[in-house]
Every structure is written in structure tokens, then in C-alpha cells.
Amino acid sequence: MNRSTQGFTAAPFGLSTDRLVPADYDGDGKTDLAVFRQGVWYWLQSSDNGFRAVQFGIASDKPTVGDYDGDGKADQAVYRPSEGVWYLLQSQAGFSAVQFGVSSDIPTAADYDGDGKTDVAVFRDGVWYLLHSTQGFGAAQFGIAGDKPIPAAFVP
């Protein structure tokens, strides 16, 4: 890790088979080290160096971390391709499930409508299917089949 205030720091955390899910889980404005392993979320909070573990999901789920309730804290969420269902564990709103997608979809959750809440979304054969938290369903053709979507906020 390259820390702007203290230079370079090495921090062994997780296993080589873990899925990386870094995000701000404690709402302090700093990204926390985090991994998803076999249905368990592990993270090291930057605010107090506290270690947390939460069982949420199953091994075949795809982790889709984001701030789904807009409270400034990352929420655990998984997309279960076998069911086409998103399972969300929101820090303020609690548990919810959303039917959205098919087994071949690639989850691409991000804040597409700019309201501060992560939106449920999938990419399928060059089409982005979005379930906006404020505007409902939308779709946009961008890309071609075989493309790998990389959702993020690339705003200066």
C-alpha cells in the first residue's frame, strides 16, 4: 500500500484465493482492507484497526460491495448468478433481496444516477441493465459481447 501520509506499508491480509472487496466499511473516508472468502466477509477497519468478519453469502456468490443505502458506509452485497438475485446487507436498511439478472450476467453495481446510493446493475452482451435507486429500470447499449465491464467513478 502507498499511504500519502506515512509512505509505503505492507500488510499481509487474506489468502491468494480470496476475492478483494476493499471499501470504506466504517465510514471514516478511508478504504478498508477487505476480502470475501467462501461466503464470509473479512475486513480491517482503518478507523480503529478492528478486525471484522460477517457471514453473508455462499461460496459461488459474486461480491458486489457498494453503499446501497447512501449512509457513507460500504454495504455487503452479493449477486447469486444461479438465481439471478442480489442479496444486500445494508448498514442502515438491513437485509433485502432483489431479483435482477440472469446466470450469465456480470454484476456492475455503481452509483449510475448520482444520488449517493449504489445501483444494482448487470452487463450482458454489450448492454448495461440498470436498476436505479431513484429512476427505476434502464438499459444502455455500450460495448460488445465479450467486453469486460469495469465500473468505477472516474471523475476528477
VENKA-V839472 format. One record per backbone hydrogen bond with DSSP energy under -0.5 kcal/mol. CO is the residue of the C=O (numbers start at 1). NH is the residue of the N-H. Records with the same first field share a line. If there is no record, write none. Layout:
# VENKA-V839472
CO->NH + NH
This chain:
# VENKA-V839472
1->3 + 9
2->4
3->7
7->3
15->18
18->20
19->36
23->25 + 32
24->74
32->23
33->44
34->21
35->42
36->19
37->40
39->56
40->37
41->54
42->35
43->45 + 52
44->33
45->49
50->45
52->43
54->41 + 56
58->61
61->63
62->79
66->68 + 75
67->70 + 118
75->66
76->89
77->64
78->80 + 87
79->62 + 81
80->83 + 84 + 85
84->100
85->80
86->88 + 98
87->78
88->90 + 96
89->76
90->94
94->90
96->88
98->86 + 100
102->105
105->107
106->123
110->112 + 119
119->110
120->131
121->108
122->129
123->106
124->127
125->145
126->142
127->124 + 129
128->130 + 140
129->122
130->132 + 138
131->120
132->136
136->132
138->130
140->128 + 142
144->126 + 147
147->149
152->154
153->155
